[in-house]
Amino acid sequence: MIARYLKEQGISIIQAQGTHICLWIAQLKQDGLSYSRMEHHRSSLKIFYAMLVKLNIVTKSPAAALPK
């Protein structure tokens, strides 16, 4: 879902910033996605970007901008 959202914005997963991630989460909330489903997406994004940081693909995780 995040990949589709970013593509629509003309941004790659690698170029995404915290504001993009927060706006996407806000869009999910506005679309009526359940809290548990949003938490699942948030958790998955944090893990995904942590892996990209570990592999030196990105320097910092944009998912770090998400509230805990």
Phi and psi in degrees as GROMACS dihedral restraints (atoms count N, CA, C in turn):
[ dihedral_restraints ]
;  ai    aj    ak    al  type     phi  dphi    fc
    3     4     5     6     1   -64.9    20    10
    4     5     6     7     1   -37.7    20    10
    6     7     8     9     1   -62.2    20    10
    7     8     9    10     1   -42.0    20    10
    9    10    11    12     1   -64.5    20    10
   10    11    12    13     1   -45.0    20    10
   12    13    14    15     1   -59.2    20    10
   13    14    15    16     1   -48.0    20    10
   15    16    17    18     1   -64.5    20    10
   16    17    18    19     1   -39.6    20    10
   18    19    20    21     1   -61.4    20    10
   19    20    21    22     1   -41.6    20    10
   21    22    23    24     1   -61.7    20    10
   22    23    24    25     1   -28.7    20    10
   24    25    26    27     1   -87.7    20    10
   25    26    27    28     1    -5.6    20    10
   27    28    29    30     1    78.2    20    10
   28    29    30    31     1    28.7    20    10
   30    31    32    33     1  -124.5    20    10
   31    32    33    34     1   139.1    20    10
   33    34    35    36     1   -87.1    20    10
   34    35    36    37     1   163.5    20    10
   36    37    38    39     1   -56.3    20    10
   37    38    39    40     1   -37.3    20    10
   39    40    41    42     1   -71.6    20    10
   40    41    42    43     1   -32.5    20    10
   42    43    44    45     1   -85.5    20    10
   43    44    45    46     1   -11.2    20    10
   45    46    47    48     1   -58.2    20    10
   46    47    48    49     1   144.4    20    10
   48    49    50    51     1  -118.9    20    10
   49    50    51    52     1   170.9    20    10
   51    52    53    54     1   -55.6    20    10
   52    53    54    55     1   -38.3    20    10
   54    55    56    57     1   -64.2    20    10
   55    56    57    58     1   -36.6    20    10
   57    58    59    60     1   -63.8    20    10
   58    59    60    61     1   -43.3    20    10
   60    61    62    63     1   -65.4    20    10
   61    62    63    64     1   -44.2    20    10
   63    64    65    66     1   -64.2    20    10
   64    65    66    67     1   -39.8    20    10
   66    67    68    69     1   -65.2    20    10
   67    68    69    70     1   -36.8    20    10
   69    70    71    72     1   -65.5    20    10
   70    71    72    73     1   -44.9    20    10
   72    73    74    75     1   -61.0    20    10
   73    74    75    76     1   -42.0    20    10
   75    76    77    78     1   -61.6    20    10
   76    77    78    79     1   -38.2    20    10
   78    79    80    81     1   -64.7    20    10
   79    80    81    82     1   -41.2    20    10
   81    82    83    84     1   -60.7    20    10
   82    83    84    85     1   -42.9    20    10
   84    85    86    87     1   -63.0    20    10
   85    86    87    88     1   -44.5    20    10
   87    88    89    90     1   -63.0    20    10
   88    89    90    91     1   -33.9    20    10
   90    91    92    93     1   -75.5    20    10
   91    92    93    94     1    -6.1    20    10
   93    94    95    96     1    90.4    20    10
   94    95    96    97     1    17.3    20    10
   96    97    98    99     1   -65.0    20    10
   97    98    99   100     1   140.9    20    10
   99   100   101   102     1   -66.2    20    10
  100   101   102   103     1   156.1    20    10
  102   103   104   105     1   -58.3    20    10
  103   104   105   106     1   -44.1    20    10
  105   106   107   108     1   -65.3    20    10
  106   107   108   109     1   -35.8    20    10
  108   109   110   111     1   -69.6    20    10
  109   110   111   112     1   -39.9    20    10
  111   112   113   114     1   -63.8    20    10
  112   113   114   115     1   -39.4    20    10
  114   115   116   117     1   -63.8    20    10
  115   116   117   118     1   -37.5    20    10
  117   118   119   120     1   -61.5    20    10
  118   119   120   121     1   -46.7    20    10
  120   121   122   123     1   -63.5    20    10
  121   122   123   124     1   -42.9    20    10
  123   124   125   126     1   -61.3    20    10
  124   125   126   127     1   -47.1    20    10
  126   127   128   129     1   -62.8    20    10
  127   128   129   130     1   -44.1    20    10
  129   130   131   132     1   -62.3    20    10
  130   131   132   133     1   -41.0    20    10
  132   133   134   135     1   -63.7    20    10
  133   134   135   136     1   -42.2    20    10
  135   136   137   138     1   -61.1    20    10
  136   137   138   139     1   -43.3    20    10
  138   139   140   141     1   -66.5    20    10
  139   140   141   142     1   -44.6    20    10
  141   142   143   144     1   -60.0    20    10
  142   143   144   145     1   -49.2    20    10
  144   145   146   147     1   -70.9    20    10
  145   146   147   148     1   -29.6    20    10
  147   148   149   150     1   -62.6    20    10
  148   149   150   151     1   -38.8    20    10
  150   151   152   153     1   -65.3    20    10
  151   152   153   154     1   -42.3    20    10
  153   154   155   156     1   -63.7    20    10
  154   155   156   157     1   -36.0    20    10
  156   157   158   159     1   -66.2    20    10
  157   158   159   160     1   -45.5    20    10
  159   160   161   162     1   -61.5    20    10
  160   161   162   163     1   -33.9    20    10
  162   163   164   165     1   -86.5    20    10
  163   164   165   166     1     4.9    20    10
  165   166   167   168     1    59.3    20    10
  166   167   168   169     1    33.2    20    10
  168   169   170   171     1   -87.3    20    10
  169   170   171   172     1   -36.0    20    10
  171   172   173   174     1  -126.3    20    10
  172   173   174   175     1   154.5    20    10
  174   175   176   177     1   -85.2    20    10
  175   176   177   178     1   -30.4    20    10
  177   178   179   180     1  -148.4    20    10
  178   179   180   181     1   154.1    20    10
  180   181   182   183     1   -82.4    20    10
  181   182   183   184     1   123.2    20    10
  183   184   185   186     1   -68.3    20    10
  184   185   186   187     1   -20.0    20    10
  186   187   188   189     1   -69.9    20    10
  187   188   189   190     1   -13.8    20    10
  189   190   191   192     1   -65.2    20    10
  190   191   192   193     1   -18.5    20    10
  192   193   194   195     1   -75.1    20    10
  193   194   195   196     1   -14.8    20    10
  195   196   197   198     1   -72.6    20    10
  196   197   198   199     1   143.8    20    10
  198   199   200   201     1   -65.1    20    10
  199   200   201   202     1   153.1    20    10
